[in-house]
Amino acid sequence: MSTLHTVNKSPFERNALQSCVGHLTAGDAVLMIEDGVLGARKGSSAAAMVQAALENSSVYALSSDLAARGIKTEQLIEGIQTVDYGGFVDLVTQHARTVAWL
Amino acid sequence: MANKKKFLYVNRKAPYGTIYALESLEVVLIGAAFEQDVRLAFIDDGVFQLMAGQDTAAAGMKNFSRTYKALGDYEVRKFCVERESLEERGLTVEDLMPITYEDEDEDYAEKPSIQVVGRAEMTAIIAQQDVVLSF
């Protein structure tokens, strides 16, 4: 069964997202939370990493953390889905394990 | 114990700069009391936790590196060190502490606990776990 990966660090400061993307199995999900959502905006140097993840995995970003940082839905890399806290819980229950990249 | 679960402790931080590595060790030691199937993963800067020759005297900090060598006595015998993480840092397994355990099934022969695994294998190991704890 698949794995949910959470990333809570900015890809411009830490390698948490990079390391996460390097350890994905097809069918896994990545959820960006806290400063992790900074990697969700299109046009950044981190976008290629997110696009690589989107090939075989789903990528989500937590809507409240996006909103807090002024990132609008239309600015997200194509394919990223947003979830609220309830959606976060759903993702946890839909996967066999959760790995936190911090 | 009946319901043995597969536990993976993922270590991605160097020791001493932050509290993560020491906290991970504490949790591993506590977890050892529950007789689960335990494995440690060392990824990214986590590989620095196993460096040989750590000397914290001048830094005035507790040197906890010897604790890794004692984990074999607590049935913690699977240290998976990621090859790519070592290479990115200019390290080889020769730079790490020798860590062994005694195999009671083979007349207490000393066996290495450290296993160097590629990123693809590490990915597969993660996908096999019941519980993953990250530090």
gemmi code that builds the backbone of each chain (N, CA, C; Angstrom):
import gemmi

chains = {
    "A": [
        ("MET", (0.848, -1.215, 0.000), (0.000, 0.000, 0.000), (0.872, 1.250, 0.000)),
        ("SER", (0.308, 2.314, -0.447), (1.085, 3.527, -0.726), (1.411, 4.335, 0.528)),
        ("THR", (2.254, 5.331, 0.334), (2.774, 6.153, 1.419), (2.385, 7.615, 1.204)),
        ("LEU", (2.017, 8.285, 2.289), (1.839, 9.740, 2.262), (3.130, 10.378, 2.775)),
        ("HIS", (3.664, 11.307, 1.997), (4.887, 12.021, 2.391), (4.520, 13.467, 2.701)),
        ("THR", (4.837, 13.945, 3.883), (4.614, 15.363, 4.169), (5.956, 16.096, 4.095)),
        ("VAL", (5.904, 17.315, 3.565), (7.107, 18.161, 3.457), (6.771, 19.492, 4.105)),
        ("ASN", (7.523, 19.894, 5.112), (7.184, 21.139, 5.811), (8.290, 22.187, 5.767)),
        ("LYS", (9.273, 21.990, 4.874), (10.358, 22.983, 4.762), (10.392, 23.582, 3.367)),
        ("SER", (10.785, 24.827, 3.282), (10.939, 25.484, 1.982), (12.023, 24.784, 1.174)),
        ("PRO", (11.749, 24.518, -0.115), (12.774, 23.866, -0.951), (13.945, 24.797, -1.241)),
        ("PHE", (13.767, 26.096, -0.929), (14.843, 27.057, -1.178), (15.792, 27.154, 0.009)),
        ("GLU", (15.407, 26.517, 1.118), (16.256, 26.560, 2.311), (16.786, 25.181, 2.692)),
        ("ARG", (15.986, 24.149, 2.468), (16.362, 22.779, 2.856), (16.145, 21.818, 1.697)),
        ("ASN", (16.679, 20.609, 1.849), (16.519, 19.626, 0.778), (15.390, 18.626, 1.065)),
        ("ALA", (14.473, 18.978, 1.973), (13.412, 18.034, 2.346), (12.582, 17.603, 1.136)),
        ("LEU", (12.185, 18.566, 0.300), (11.374, 18.217, -0.875), (12.183, 17.367, -1.852)),
        ("GLN", (13.422, 17.786, -2.077), (14.288, 17.040, -3.000), (14.460, 15.598, -2.551)),
        ("SER", (14.713, 15.427, -1.259), (14.922, 14.086, -0.726), (13.623, 13.275, -0.796)),
        ("CYS", (12.526, 13.923, -0.483), (11.212, 13.269, -0.577), (10.970, 12.769, -1.994)),
        ("VAL", (11.165, 13.645, -2.972), (10.889, 13.284, -4.365), (11.806, 12.134, -4.808)),
        ("GLY", (12.997, 12.087, -4.246), (13.930, 11.003, -4.565), (13.560, 9.661, -3.960)),
        ("HIS", (12.577, 9.651, -3.057), (12.204, 8.416, -2.374), (10.727, 8.075, -2.564)),
        ("LEU", (10.168, 8.460, -3.706), (8.749, 8.171, -3.965), (8.581, 6.845, -4.694)),
        ("THR", (7.543, 6.131, -4.319), (7.119, 4.939, -5.046), (5.855, 5.333, -5.817)),
        ("ALA", (5.707, 4.811, -7.036), (4.533, 5.162, -7.840), (3.253, 4.958, -7.041)),
        ("GLY", (2.355, 5.929, -7.085), (1.103, 5.831, -6.345), (1.142, 6.522, -4.996)),
        ("ASP", (2.332, 7.001, -4.595), (2.441, 7.730, -3.330), (1.827, 9.123, -3.470)),
        ("ALA", (1.635, 9.775, -2.336), (1.144, 11.157, -2.338), (2.109, 12.032, -1.553)),
        ("VAL", (2.285, 13.267, -2.036), (3.114, 14.262, -1.347), (2.186, 15.377, -0.889)),
        ("LEU", (2.289, 15.735, 0.375), (1.491, 16.845, 0.896), (2.431, 17.925, 1.415)),
        ("MET", (2.343, 19.106, 0.804), (3.148, 20.246, 1.250), (2.404, 20.972, 2.355)),
        ("ILE", (3.088, 21.162, 3.481), (2.489, 21.888, 4.603), (3.498, 22.915, 5.115)),
        ("GLU", (3.004, 23.844, 5.941), (3.864, 24.898, 6.516), (4.710, 25.527, 5.403)),
        ("ASP", (6.037, 25.738, 5.643), (6.859, 26.365, 4.599), (7.049, 25.462, 3.385)),
        ("GLY", (6.632, 24.218, 3.484), (6.699, 23.324, 2.327), (5.875, 23.839, 1.151)),
        ("VAL", (4.811, 24.599, 1.455), (3.941, 25.094, 0.369), (4.657, 26.113, -0.518)),
        ("LEU", (5.773, 26.649, -0.049), (6.514, 27.625, -0.874), (7.029, 26.985, -2.156)),
        ("GLY", (7.114, 25.656, -2.154), (7.538, 24.947, -3.356), (6.405, 24.710, -4.340)),
        ("ALA", (5.201, 25.141, -4.008), (4.032, 24.848, -4.843), (3.796, 25.892, -5.931)),
        ("ARG", (4.439, 27.062, -5.814), (4.230, 28.130, -6.820), (4.939, 27.798, -8.117)),
        ("LYS", (4.246, 28.113, -9.216), (4.889, 27.832, -10.502), (5.966, 28.879, -10.802)),
        ("GLY", (6.888, 28.491, -11.666), (7.909, 29.436, -12.105), (9.150, 29.485, -11.224)),
        ("SER", (9.205, 28.675, -10.176), (10.383, 28.714, -9.308), (11.384, 27.629, -9.712)),
        ("SER", (12.560, 27.704, -9.115), (13.596, 26.702, -9.409), (13.239, 25.328, -8.829)),
        ("ALA", (12.217, 25.285, -7.970), (11.805, 24.001, -7.387), (10.733, 23.317, -8.229)),
        ("ALA", (10.199, 24.020, -9.227), (9.055, 23.495, -9.979), (9.374, 22.182, -10.691)),
        ("ALA", (10.592, 22.081, -11.213), (10.952, 20.854, -11.947), (10.865, 19.627, -11.037)),
        ("MET", (11.258, 19.823, -9.776), (11.194, 18.724, -8.803), (9.745, 18.295, -8.570)),
        ("VAL", (8.880, 19.288, -8.430), (7.467, 19.001, -8.194), (6.877, 18.312, -9.423)),
        ("GLN", (7.256, 18.794, -10.614), (6.744, 18.175, -11.837), (7.203, 16.717, -11.948)),
        ("ALA", (8.428, 16.444, -11.527), (8.929, 15.059, -11.535), (8.080, 14.204, -10.598)),
        ("ALA", (7.721, 14.773, -9.450), (6.890, 14.035, -8.485), (5.504, 13.760, -9.056)),
        ("LEU", (4.986, 14.724, -9.818), (3.624, 14.600, -10.359), (3.502, 13.504, -11.410)),
        ("GLU", (4.624, 13.055, -11.962), (4.559, 12.024, -13.001), (3.950, 10.723, -12.490)),
        ("ASN", (4.346, 10.305, -11.278), (3.850, 9.023, -10.767), (3.156, 9.133, -9.416)),
        ("SER", (3.037, 10.358, -8.904), (2.451, 10.555, -7.573), (1.479, 11.718, -7.620)),
        ("SER", (0.628, 11.818, -6.592), (-0.232, 12.996, -6.457), (0.483, 13.986, -5.552)),
        ("VAL", (0.292, 15.271, -5.824), (0.901, 16.302, -4.987), (-0.199, 17.236, -4.489)),
        ("TYR", (-0.211, 17.443, -3.183), (-1.211, 18.288, -2.540), (-0.513, 19.410, -1.769)),
        ("ALA", (-1.247, 20.498, -1.561), (-0.749, 21.566, -0.696), (-1.879, 21.962, 0.248)),
        ("LEU", (-1.513, 22.282, 1.478), (-2.519, 22.610, 2.496), (-3.004, 24.049, 2.289)),
        ("SER", (-4.322, 24.193, 2.069), (-4.869, 25.491, 1.654), (-4.626, 26.594, 2.686)),
        ("SER", (-4.717, 26.267, 3.961), (-4.532, 27.321, 4.966), (-3.093, 27.839, 4.983)),
        ("ASP", (-2.129, 26.959, 4.727), (-0.728, 27.395, 4.693), (-0.427, 28.192, 3.420)),
        ("LEU", (-1.102, 27.845, 2.311), (-0.973, 28.641, 1.077), (-1.532, 30.039, 1.318)),
        ("ALA", (-2.746, 30.085, 1.892), (-3.422, 31.367, 2.110), (-2.600, 32.264, 3.027)),
        ("ALA", (-2.048, 31.673, 4.074), (-1.267, 32.456, 5.032), (-0.069, 33.119, 4.360)),
        ("ARG", (0.444, 32.455, 3.305), (1.643, 32.972, 2.628), (1.310, 33.717, 1.343)),
        ("GLY", (0.022, 33.975, 1.126), (-0.390, 34.782, -0.025), (-0.284, 34.078, -1.352)),
        ("ILE", (-0.266, 32.758, -1.329), (-0.162, 32.010, -2.589), (-1.569, 31.630, -3.049)),
        ("LYS", (-1.919, 32.075, -4.255), (-3.268, 31.832, -4.799), (-3.303, 30.529, -5.593)),
        ("THR", (-4.497, 29.965, -5.668), (-4.672, 28.693, -6.374), (-4.155, 28.768, -7.809)),
        ("GLU", (-4.414, 29.904, -8.479), (-4.012, 30.015, -9.896), (-2.493, 30.119, -10.063)),
        ("GLN", (-1.792, 30.326, -8.953), (-0.323, 30.412, -9.032), (0.354, 29.052, -8.827)),
        ("LEU", (-0.452, 28.028, -8.550), (0.128, 26.719, -8.244), (0.594, 26.006, -9.505)),
        ("ILE", (1.616, 25.201, -9.351), (2.090, 24.351, -10.440), (0.927, 23.466, -10.875)),
        ("GLU", (0.741, 23.366, -12.184), (-0.374, 22.587, -12.715), (-0.335, 21.145, -12.197)),
        ("GLY", (-1.437, 20.674, -11.672), (-1.499, 19.300, -11.176), (-1.523, 19.234, -9.657)),
        ("ILE", (-1.077, 20.304, -8.996), (-1.121, 20.308, -7.525), (-2.564, 20.527, -7.071)),
        ("GLN", (-3.009, 19.692, -6.146), (-4.357, 19.826, -5.602), (-4.271, 20.428, -4.209)),
        ("THR", (-5.292, 21.183, -3.825), (-5.287, 21.753, -2.479), (-6.221, 20.948, -1.576)),
        ("VAL", (-5.846, 20.860, -0.320), (-6.695, 20.193, 0.679), (-6.762, 21.067, 1.928)),
        ("ASP", (-7.873, 20.942, 2.668), (-7.960, 21.605, 3.964), (-7.569, 20.585, 5.045)),
        ("TYR", (-7.733, 20.950, 6.306), (-7.303, 20.024, 7.371), (-8.045, 18.690, 7.313)),
        ("GLY", (-9.334, 18.751, 6.941), (-10.100, 17.505, 6.800), (-9.517, 16.629, 5.699)),
        ("GLY", (-9.101, 17.286, 4.595), (-8.478, 16.552, 3.494), (-7.148, 15.946, 3.900)),
        ("PHE", (-6.420, 16.639, 4.768), (-5.156, 16.142, 5.320), (-5.431, 14.822, 6.052)),
        ("VAL", (-6.456, 14.839, 6.898), (-6.806, 13.628, 7.652), (-7.191, 12.493, 6.697)),
        ("ASP", (-7.979, 12.841, 5.662), (-8.364, 11.823, 4.670), (-7.126, 11.200, 4.035)),
        ("LEU", (-6.153, 12.028, 3.682), (-4.933, 11.509, 3.043), (-4.203, 10.538, 3.975)),
        ("VAL", (-4.153, 10.895, 5.251), (-3.484, 10.015, 6.220), (-4.177, 8.654, 6.263)),
        ("THR", (-5.513, 8.684, 6.252), (-6.240, 7.413, 6.360), (-6.185, 6.605, 5.062)),
        ("GLN", (-5.958, 7.281, 3.934), (-5.937, 6.583, 2.642), (-4.606, 5.900, 2.346)),
        ("HIS", (-3.592, 6.184, 3.156), (-2.271, 5.590, 2.910), (-1.841, 4.723, 4.083)),
        ("ALA", (-0.991, 3.743, 3.791), (-0.603, 2.766, 4.813), (0.316, 3.378, 5.873)),
        ("ARG", (1.083, 4.382, 5.469), (2.047, 4.984, 6.394), (2.273, 6.428, 5.992)),
        ("THR", (2.757, 7.210, 6.938), (3.098, 8.608, 6.647), (4.572, 8.819, 6.955)),
        ("VAL", (5.271, 9.421, 6.005), (6.690, 9.769, 6.213), (6.809, 11.277, 6.227)),
        ("ALA", (7.393, 11.817, 7.304), (7.554, 13.262, 7.411), (8.969, 13.648, 6.984)),
        ("TRP", (9.055, 14.483, 5.971), (10.368, 15.006, 5.541), (10.496, 16.369, 6.160)),
        ("LEU", (11.396, 16.476, 7.167), (11.466, 17.705, 7.933), (12.890, 18.214, 8.061)),
    ],
    "B": [
        ("MET", (6.591, -11.791, 20.744), (5.364, -10.981, 20.753), (4.587, -11.210, 19.471)),
        ("ALA", (3.307, -11.384, 19.569), (2.473, -11.593, 18.380), (2.575, -10.405, 17.435)),
        ("ASN", (1.844, -9.383, 17.568), (1.778, -8.325, 16.581), (3.057, -7.519, 16.390)),
        ("LYS", (4.086, -8.165, 15.853), (5.337, -7.425, 15.634), (5.174, -6.506, 14.438)),
        ("LYS", (5.510, -5.255, 14.612), (5.392, -4.307, 13.506), (6.763, -3.879, 13.029)),
        ("LYS", (6.810, -3.489, 11.770), (8.065, -3.008, 11.187), (8.175, -1.501, 11.417)),
        ("PHE", (9.184, -1.128, 12.191), (9.425, 0.287, 12.511), (10.673, 0.765, 11.785)),
        ("LEU", (10.567, 1.918, 11.149), (11.739, 2.532, 10.518), (11.965, 3.909, 11.129)),
        ("TYR", (13.169, 4.118, 11.632), (13.554, 5.434, 12.136), (14.403, 6.099, 11.057)),
        ("VAL", (13.911, 7.196, 10.504), (14.616, 7.883, 9.414), (15.417, 9.043, 9.990)),
        ("ASN", (16.728, 8.982, 9.818), (17.623, 10.009, 10.355), (18.222, 10.822, 9.212)),
        ("ARG", (17.911, 12.116, 9.159), (18.364, 12.960, 8.051), (19.151, 14.183, 8.495)),
        ("LYS", (19.531, 14.244, 9.765), (20.254, 15.425, 10.251), (21.594, 15.016, 10.841)),
        ("ALA", (22.568, 15.889, 10.685), (23.872, 15.665, 11.297), (23.743, 15.792, 12.824)),
        ("PRO", (24.654, 15.167, 13.569), (24.578, 15.277, 15.034), (25.061, 16.649, 15.517)),
        ("TYR", (24.740, 17.016, 16.732), (25.267, 18.190, 17.453), (24.714, 19.541, 17.011)),
        ("GLY", (24.518, 19.769, 15.711), (24.002, 21.069, 15.252), (22.565, 21.294, 15.689)),
        ("THR", (21.796, 20.214, 15.705), (20.421, 20.258, 16.210), (20.224, 19.056, 17.129)),
        ("ILE", (19.080, 18.998, 17.790), (18.810, 17.953, 18.777), (18.259, 16.668, 18.143)),
        ("TYR", (17.954, 16.720, 16.836), (17.267, 15.596, 16.184), (17.956, 14.242, 16.370)),
        ("ALA", (19.262, 14.177, 16.127), (19.959, 12.889, 16.154), (19.893, 12.266, 17.552)),
        ("LEU", (20.131, 13.096, 18.567), (20.084, 12.591, 19.941), (18.664, 12.156, 20.308)),
        ("GLU", (17.682, 12.951, 19.907), (16.292, 12.596, 20.197), (15.908, 11.276, 19.525)),
        ("SER", (16.393, 11.094, 18.296), (16.107, 9.853, 17.584), (16.655, 8.664, 18.370)),
        ("LEU", (17.896, 8.796, 18.832), (18.515, 7.716, 19.612), (17.697, 7.391, 20.860)),
        ("GLU", (17.231, 8.440, 21.528), (16.425, 8.242, 22.742), (15.167, 7.440, 22.414)),
        ("VAL", (14.522, 7.805, 21.304), (13.279, 7.121, 20.940), (13.563, 5.675, 20.525)),
        ("VAL", (14.675, 5.479, 19.813), (15.035, 4.118, 19.407), (15.249, 3.255, 20.653)),
        ("LEU", (15.929, 3.803, 21.647), (16.193, 3.049, 22.878), (14.897, 2.741, 23.623)),
        ("ILE", (13.997, 3.713, 23.667), (12.704, 3.472, 24.322), (11.933, 2.415, 23.542)),
        ("GLY", (11.937, 2.575, 22.203), (11.199, 1.644, 21.354), (11.722, 0.227, 21.445)),
        ("ALA", (13.019, 0.085, 21.753), (13.635, -1.240, 21.810), (12.979, -2.117, 22.864)),
        ("ALA", (12.399, -1.487, 23.885), (11.750, -2.245, 24.956), (10.496, -2.958, 24.466)),
        ("PHE", (9.977, -2.540, 23.316), (8.710, -3.100, 22.837), (8.887, -4.245, 21.848)),
        ("GLU", (10.110, -4.674, 21.646), (10.418, -5.845, 20.816), (9.725, -5.822, 19.462)),
        ("GLN", (9.915, -4.750, 18.742), (9.385, -4.656, 17.390), (10.511, -4.919, 16.385)),
        ("ASP", (10.144, -5.011, 15.115), (11.132, -5.201, 14.061), (11.675, -3.823, 13.680)),
        ("VAL", (12.831, -3.467, 14.218), (13.341, -2.102, 14.117), (14.469, -1.980, 13.088)),
        ("ARG", (14.418, -0.910, 12.327), (15.442, -0.620, 11.339), (15.730, 0.877, 11.393)),
        ("LEU", (16.990, 1.249, 11.246), (17.348, 2.667, 11.189), (17.782, 3.014, 9.773)),
        ("ALA", (17.312, 4.149, 9.278), (17.752, 4.630, 7.970), (18.565, 5.901, 8.167)),
        ("PHE", (19.683, 5.999, 7.454), (20.512, 7.199, 7.510), (20.588, 7.775, 6.106)),
        ("ILE", (19.947, 8.931, 5.941), (19.806, 9.577, 4.638), (20.295, 11.023, 4.770)),
        ("ASP", (20.775, 11.588, 3.665), (21.242, 12.985, 3.658), (22.280, 13.188, 4.776)),
        ("ASP", (22.201, 14.318, 5.502), (23.201, 14.575, 6.544), (23.123, 13.581, 7.703)),
        ("GLY", (22.106, 12.757, 7.741), (22.000, 11.725, 8.777), (23.188, 10.781, 8.771)),
        ("VAL", (23.829, 10.624, 7.615), (24.985, 9.714, 7.555), (26.125, 10.200, 8.458)),
        ("PHE", (26.181, 11.517, 8.715), (27.247, 12.053, 9.582), (27.111, 11.569, 11.029)),
        ("GLN", (25.925, 11.078, 11.396), (25.741, 10.570, 12.765), (26.656, 9.385, 13.038)),
        ("LEU", (27.023, 8.660, 11.983), (27.802, 7.427, 12.163), (29.285, 7.610, 11.905)),
        ("MET", (29.740, 8.872, 11.742), (31.159, 9.121, 11.477), (32.036, 8.541, 12.588)),
        ("ALA", (33.141, 7.927, 12.181), (34.124, 7.434, 13.150), (34.863, 8.627, 13.752)),
        ("GLY", (35.367, 8.447, 14.960), (36.262, 9.436, 15.557), (35.619, 10.723, 16.017)),
        ("GLN", (34.358, 10.688, 16.377), (33.718, 11.906, 16.891), (34.298, 12.230, 18.265)),
        ("ASP", (34.701, 13.484, 18.451), (35.287, 13.924, 19.720), (34.657, 15.263, 20.091)),
        ("THR", (33.749, 15.244, 21.064), (32.992, 16.448, 21.396), (33.559, 17.181, 22.603)),
        ("ALA", (34.708, 16.720, 23.103), (35.253, 17.295, 24.350), (35.400, 18.809, 24.246)),
        ("ALA", (36.046, 19.270, 23.180), (36.306, 20.706, 23.055), (35.029, 21.497, 22.798)),
        ("ALA", (34.041, 20.843, 22.209), (32.773, 21.526, 21.935), (31.891, 21.556, 23.180)),
        ("GLY", (32.271, 20.768, 24.193), (31.524, 20.769, 25.446), (30.164, 20.104, 25.352)),
        ("MET", (30.038, 19.153, 24.422), (28.758, 18.457, 24.283), (28.928, 16.970, 24.568)),
        ("LYS", (27.811, 16.330, 24.884), (27.856, 14.893, 25.150), (28.094, 14.141, 23.843)),
        ("ASN", (29.089, 13.263, 23.863), (29.356, 12.441, 22.675), (28.469, 11.207, 22.742)),
        ("PHE", (27.422, 11.196, 21.945), (26.500, 10.051, 21.999), (26.785, 9.026, 20.907)),
        ("SER", (27.888, 9.207, 20.175), (28.128, 8.311, 19.036), (28.350, 6.862, 19.481)),
        ("ARG", (28.871, 6.686, 20.696), (29.104, 5.311, 21.163), (27.800, 4.544, 21.375)),
        ("THR", (26.731, 5.275, 21.578), (25.441, 4.625, 21.820), (25.013, 3.761, 20.630)),
        ("TYR", (25.369, 4.209, 19.410), (24.977, 3.422, 18.225), (25.554, 2.007, 18.311)),
        ("LYS", (26.792, 1.923, 18.850), (27.448, 0.622, 18.933), (26.771, -0.295, 19.941)),
        ("ALA", (26.054, 0.294, 20.899), (25.396, -0.510, 21.937), (24.024, -1.013, 21.485)),
        ("LEU", (23.516, -0.462, 20.393), (22.142, -0.795, 19.990), (21.964, -2.267, 19.634)),
        ("GLY", (23.059, -2.927, 19.215), (22.973, -4.350, 18.885), (22.464, -5.177, 20.051)),
        ("ASP", (22.821, -4.771, 21.270), (22.385, -5.491, 22.469), (20.888, -5.312, 22.714)),
        ("TYR", (20.292, -4.336, 22.032), (18.855, -4.087, 22.177), (18.090, -4.555, 20.942)),
        ("GLU", (18.682, -5.495, 20.217), (18.030, -6.057, 19.022), (17.864, -5.033, 17.899)),
        ("VAL", (18.623, -3.941, 17.960), (18.592, -2.955, 16.868), (19.841, -3.197, 16.042)),
        ("ARG", (19.673, -3.904, 14.936), (20.820, -4.430, 14.203), (20.804, -4.099, 12.737)),
        ("LYS", (19.812, -3.342, 12.309), (19.720, -3.033, 10.880), (19.891, -1.531, 10.673)),
        ("PHE", (21.083, -1.146, 10.295), (21.398, 0.254, 10.007), (21.523, 0.385, 8.489)),
        ("CYS", (20.557, 1.007, 7.864), (20.609, 1.161, 6.405), (21.123, 2.555, 6.067)),
        ("VAL", (22.310, 2.601, 5.494), (22.937, 3.880, 5.147), (22.842, 4.069, 3.639)),
        ("GLU", (22.338, 5.220, 3.224), (22.106, 5.419, 1.789), (23.401, 5.767, 1.046)),
        ("ARG", (23.674, 4.978, 0.032), (24.919, 5.139, -0.740), (25.047, 6.527, -1.362)),
        ("GLU", (23.972, 7.012, -1.992), (24.030, 8.322, -2.653), (24.313, 9.437, -1.646)),
        ("SER", (23.748, 9.314, -0.447), (23.983, 10.337, 0.575), (25.449, 10.362, 0.992)),
        ("LEU", (26.061, 9.176, 1.115), (27.492, 9.104, 1.422), (28.288, 9.757, 0.303)),
        ("GLU", (27.999, 9.360, -0.929), (28.776, 9.846, -2.083), (28.676, 11.360, -2.234)),
        ("GLU", (27.476, 11.898, -2.059), (27.296, 13.353, -2.191), (28.177, 14.110, -1.201)),
        ("ARG", (28.492, 13.458, -0.086), (29.288, 14.111, 0.960), (30.752, 13.680, 0.933)),
        ("GLY", (31.143, 12.977, -0.111), (32.538, 12.540, -0.237), (32.916, 11.478, 0.769)),
        ("LEU", (31.942, 10.701, 1.228), (32.194, 9.679, 2.252), (32.070, 8.281, 1.663)),
        ("THR", (32.738, 7.333, 2.337), (32.503, 5.923, 2.043), (32.219, 5.253, 3.377)),
        ("VAL", (31.829, 4.000, 3.326), (31.512, 3.266, 4.555), (32.748, 3.179, 5.458)),
        ("GLU", (33.939, 3.321, 4.870), (35.187, 3.299, 5.650), (35.283, 4.487, 6.608)),
        ("ASP", (34.564, 5.553, 6.315), (34.591, 6.735, 7.181), (33.674, 6.578, 8.395)),
        ("LEU", (32.872, 5.512, 8.401), (31.888, 5.326, 9.478), (32.430, 4.426, 10.582)),
        ("MET", (31.830, 4.525, 11.743), (32.206, 3.665, 12.870), (31.871, 2.225, 12.515)),
        ("PRO", (32.740, 1.284, 12.893), (32.311, -0.104, 12.736), (31.238, -0.396, 13.804)),
        ("ILE", (30.110, -0.878, 13.363), (29.030, -1.201, 14.304), (28.645, -2.656, 14.065)),
        ("THR", (28.687, -3.444, 15.127), (28.423, -4.879, 14.967), (27.405, -5.352, 15.999)),
        ("TYR", (26.898, -6.541, 15.766), (26.042, -7.201, 16.758), (26.479, -8.661, 16.849)),
        ("GLU", (26.067, -9.296, 17.943), (26.407, -10.710, 18.119), (25.221, -11.549, 17.705)),
        ("ASP", (25.460, -12.458, 16.767), (24.380, -13.305, 16.254), (24.252, -14.551, 17.122)),
        ("GLU", (23.202, -14.589, 17.957), (23.050, -15.711, 18.898), (22.773, -17.029, 18.176)),
        ("ASP", (22.325, -16.933, 16.921), (22.055, -18.161, 16.161), (23.331, -18.750, 15.561)),
        ("GLU", (24.406, -17.972, 15.563), (25.656, -18.468, 14.989), (26.788, -18.339, 15.995)),
        ("ASP", (26.544, -18.870, 17.200), (27.554, -18.895, 18.252), (28.091, -17.491, 18.561)),
        ("TYR", (27.188, -16.520, 18.560), (27.517, -15.142, 18.910), (28.622, -14.545, 18.044)),
        ("ALA", (28.607, -14.928, 16.774), (29.564, -14.351, 15.834), (29.256, -12.861, 15.660)),
        ("GLU", (30.310, -12.054, 15.572), (30.122, -10.609, 15.362), (29.798, -10.334, 13.908)),
        ("LYS", (28.701, -9.630, 13.692), (28.300, -9.325, 12.316), (28.079, -7.833, 12.175)),
        ("PRO", (28.329, -7.309, 10.988), (28.147, -5.860, 10.801), (26.666, -5.474, 10.812)),
        ("SER", (26.357, -4.390, 11.509), (24.983, -3.880, 11.521), (24.732, -2.942, 10.351)),
        ("ILE", (25.808, -2.306, 9.860), (25.646, -1.315, 8.791), (25.542, -1.990, 7.436)),
        ("GLN", (24.525, -1.568, 6.711), (24.308, -2.063, 5.370), (24.156, -0.825, 4.481)),
        ("VAL", (24.996, -0.721, 3.451), (24.874, 0.416, 2.539), (23.867, 0.046, 1.455)),
        ("VAL", (22.852, 0.877, 1.283), (21.812, 0.581, 0.288), (21.656, 1.765, -0.655)),
        ("GLY", (21.328, 1.476, -1.902), (21.086, 2.536, -2.876), (19.751, 3.206, -2.617)),
        ("ARG", (19.561, 4.371, -3.260), (18.328, 5.136, -3.032), (17.083, 4.337, -3.425)),
        ("ALA", (17.177, 3.576, -4.511), (16.013, 2.795, -4.955), (15.640, 1.750, -3.901)),
        ("GLU", (16.672, 1.131, -3.328), (16.405, 0.126, -2.293), (15.843, 0.785, -1.034)),
        ("MET", (16.372, 1.978, -0.704), (15.854, 2.710, 0.451), (14.378, 3.033, 0.248)),
        ("THR", (14.037, 3.416, -0.975), (12.640, 3.709, -1.300), (11.763, 2.476, -1.072)),
        ("ALA", (12.270, 1.319, -1.487), (11.522, 0.068, -1.303), (11.395, -0.267, 0.185)),
        ("ILE", (12.453, -0.003, 0.953), (12.418, -0.284, 2.398), (11.331, 0.567, 3.062)),
        ("ILE", (11.273, 1.845, 2.685), (10.254, 2.740, 3.259), (8.859, 2.179, 2.975)),
        ("ALA", (8.677, 1.689, 1.747), (7.354, 1.208, 1.318), (6.936, -0.081, 2.027)),
        ("GLN", (7.865, -0.718, 2.749), (7.543, -1.979, 3.435), (7.190, -1.786, 4.910)),
        ("GLN", (7.258, -0.552, 5.407), (7.139, -0.353, 6.847), (5.698, -0.214, 7.325)),
        ("ASP", (5.485, -0.572, 8.587), (4.203, -0.285, 9.225), (4.219, 1.122, 9.814)),
        ("VAL", (5.348, 1.502, 10.397), (5.458, 2.808, 11.054), (6.787, 3.448, 10.666)),
        ("VAL", (6.748, 4.720, 10.281), (7.974, 5.450, 9.949), (8.064, 6.669, 10.860)),
        ("LEU", (9.158, 6.770, 11.604), (9.363, 7.919, 12.489), (10.548, 8.717, 11.957)),
        ("SER", (10.331, 10.002, 11.721), (11.355, 10.834, 11.080), (12.024, 11.781, 12.061)),
        ("PHE", (13.331, 11.909, 11.912), (14.113, 12.840, 12.740), (15.091, 13.608, 11.868)),
    ],
}
model = gemmi.Model(1)
for chain_id, residues in chains.items():
    chain = gemmi.Chain(chain_id)
    for i, (resn, *xyz) in enumerate(residues, 1):
        res = gemmi.Residue()
        res.name, res.seqid = resn, gemmi.SeqId(i, " ")
        for name, pos in zip(("N", "CA", "C"), xyz):
            atom = gemmi.Atom()
            atom.name, atom.element = name, gemmi.Element(name[0])
            atom.pos, atom.b_iso = gemmi.Position(*pos), 0.0
            res.add_atom(atom)
        chain.add_residue(res)
    model.add_chain(chain)
structure = gemmi.Structure()
structure.add_model(model)
structure.setup_entities()
